[in-house]
Amino acid sequence: MRWTFVIAAIVLVSTALLADPITVDTLPGPVHDSLNNLLQNPQEAVGNIETYEWGPAVIYKISITLNGQPYLEVHIADTGKVLRTDENPDMADKDDDDDSDANASPSPTSSPKAR
């Protein structure tokens, strides 16, 4: 019984290690088209592609870099539907109006004194 478990574990691990890496060229057509629609800046590039299953669908988790830095993570279903996009907070555009008062609560207004 133990040997059966060990052999099954080895087979599962070895098939995962021997799987071909996913590239942009091997993406399904709808996923490839959705990705191309997202990549508007010529300095954006695909950093990493992973897959996971969500019910009957295969989801492609794609990391996009901008100038070599992680910029965006997008999840695209095998149908081409963009399910989620997460921007890297370190790369988010920062406004020039970063006032220290922006997060301060407004000062209380004076109320008329009771006599």
C-alpha positions in Angstrom: 0.0 0.0 0.0 2.8 2.4 0.9 4.7 1.6 -2.3 1.6 2.3 -4.4 1.4 5.8 -2.8 5.1 6.4 -3.3 4.9 5.4 -7.0 1.8 7.4 -7.6 3.5 10.5 -6.0 6.6 10.0 -8.1 4.6 9.7 -11.3 2.6 12.9 -10.5 5.7 14.9 -9.7 7.7 13.7 -12.7 4.9 14.5 -15.2 4.7 18.0 -13.7 8.4 18.5 -14.1 8.5 17.1 -17.6 5.6 19.3 -18.9 6.5 21.7 -21.6 6.6 25.4 -20.4 3.8 27.5 -21.8 4.8 30.2 -24.2 2.8 33.0 -25.9 3.0 31.0 -29.1 1.4 27.9 -27.5 -1.6 29.8 -26.0 -5.0 29.0 -27.4 -6.2 31.5 -30.0 -8.8 33.3 -27.8 -6.3 33.7 -25.0 -3.6 34.9 -27.3 -6.1 37.5 -28.8 -7.1 38.8 -25.4 -3.5 39.1 -24.3 -2.6 41.0 -27.5 -5.5 43.4 -26.7 -4.0 44.0 -23.3 -0.4 44.6 -24.5 -0.7 48.2 -25.8 2.7 49.5 -24.7 5.6 48.2 -26.8 7.7 48.1 -23.6 5.4 45.5 -22.1 6.4 41.9 -22.3 5.1 38.6 -21.0 7.1 37.5 -18.0 5.6 34.1 -16.9 2.6 32.0 -17.9 1.0 29.5 -15.5 -2.3 27.6 -15.7 -4.8 26.3 -13.2 -8.2 24.7 -13.5 -11.4 26.5 -12.3 -14.2 24.0 -12.7 -14.2 22.8 -16.3 -12.2 25.8 -17.5 -8.5 26.3 -17.8 -7.3 29.7 -16.6 -4.1 31.2 -17.8 -2.3 33.4 -15.2 0.0 35.7 -17.1 2.6 38.1 -15.6 3.3 41.2 -17.7 6.4 43.2 -17.2 7.1 46.8 -18.1 10.7 47.9 -18.5 11.7 44.6 -16.9 9.7 45.1 -13.7 6.5 43.2 -12.8 3.7 45.4 -13.8 0.4 43.5 -14.3 -1.0 40.0 -13.6 -3.9 38.9 -15.7 -6.1 35.8 -15.5 -7.6 34.8 -18.8 -10.0 31.9 -19.3 -9.5 29.4 -22.1 -12.4 31.1 -23.8 -10.5 34.4 -24.0 -12.5 36.2 -21.3 -10.3 38.4 -19.1 -11.4 37.4 -15.6 -9.0 39.5 -13.4 -6.2 42.0 -13.7 -4.0 43.0 -10.8 -1.6 45.9 -11.1 1.6 45.7 -9.1 1.2 48.5 -6.5 4.9 49.4 -6.7 4.5 50.3 -10.4 1.2 52.2 -10.1 1.3 55.7 -11.4 1.7 58.1 -8.6 0.0 61.5 -8.7 2.0 64.6 -8.5 -0.4 66.0 -6.0 0.8 63.8 -3.1 -0.1 66.3 -0.4 0.3 65.3 3.2 -3.3 66.7 3.7 -4.7 64.2 1.3 -5.2 61.6 3.9 -5.9 63.9 6.8 -9.4 64.1 8.2 -11.1 67.5 7.8 -10.9 69.7 10.8 -14.1 69.9 12.9 -16.3 72.9 12.4 -17.0 75.0 15.4 -20.5 74.7 16.7 -22.4 77.6 18.3 -21.9 77.7 22.0 -25.0 77.2 24.1 -25.8 80.1 26.4 
